[in-house]
Amino acid sequence: MKLILPDRSIRAIDPGPATVEAILEKEGINPLEVMVSRDGKLVTEDTVVSGDDELRVIRISHGG
Amino acid sequence: MSLKPARSGDPACSLCGEPAVIHQRHAGRHLCGTHLIADIEQRVSETIASRQQIVPGDCVTVALSGGKDSTALLLLLHRIFGSRKDIRLVAVTVDEGISGYREATIRSAEDLVKRLGVEHITVSFWEVFGDSLDTLLKGRETQACSICGILRKKALVVGAEQAGATKLATGHNLDDEAQSVLMNVLRGDLTRLVRDSGADSGGRFIPRIKPLMYIQEKEIATYLMVQGVWSDLPECPYAIHALRREVRSMLSAIEYQHPGTMLRLMENKKVVGTAFLGKTAGEPVGTCRECGDPCSGELCQLCQLRHSFLR
């Protein structure tokens, strides 16, 4: 699975079927502070992802 | 970003079964993009109506930095009141002069007002205070948010007065408001804790209203994303110095583990405010002896700043 982090760094991970929440937790990211897309579509943190999914983590900038 | 789903087995909207884009943990439900938009518009309309934030005849200036909260605020107010002849909307953008940060959000603000056809006023720190924030803050970076907050407030009032405003709307969301409650508790500042800046001022100052005060930051970001108006703009470079940053991180973690914490903090503020009504200063009751602006002491915060370093 391809994981694109807010700093645009890209990581290959293989967590097996896992929730977005579990993946974020492993990265030390609070799901309330980001949005996550899978293959370009927004998903919720309790979505199960796996295989060749591409996950992009979008940081919600504060203020404004 | 598409509103259309992803795959079968994905969490579905509790209202229509379409794929969900947000999990509203405080409400115990999932929503799709269409229902998230409807939900936010309804909750904002309810906040405005129940608190009488906007009434017929109002000229509402919307503090528009161009960031996500103020963008959502202007979109929502335009959607709710844009066709009303008895309510006027004017956007006010403050250019503090923060190099490498403000330029992008100002461009975003200009694009939005152009697209919506909303009147727009820009006020710069240069015009009002004679210099940019970057220059004014030299050597005082650790106080950036406190100083900028005081200066921004004044610059917004200048813009609102230019527009002939009766209300000044800001994009403070639930996270911001809950953080403020907690920060005031941590500072032991009861006066600020119970202050209601939206209260009727009897004409002494332009009441400030916060229509997004019950909408979570993540809901706002998702609201913009599903409409294709999300921009990944930078954060203010001075925010690293703020106590708020620490409180935000802590409170956000607690909210995730214990959904509804932020709403309960807001409820607590209301209860404390009611209990202390009349026993502590609410909105400023005095007048600054130097500039004549409303304030709670002898000198307003801006004049105190002027004494310390402004020209």
Interface residues (C-beta under 8 A of the other chain):
Chain A: N30 P31 L32 E33 M35 S37 R38 D39 G40 K41 L42 V43 T44 E45 D46 T47 V48 I58 R59 I60 S61 H62 G63 G64
Chain B: M1 S2 K4 P5 A6 G9 D10 P11 P19 A20 V21 I22 H23 H30 G33 S65 G66 G67 K68 D69 S70 T71 T105 G171 Q216 E217 K218 A221 T222 M225 V226 D232 L233 P234 E235 C236 A239 R248 S249 S252 A253 E255 Y256
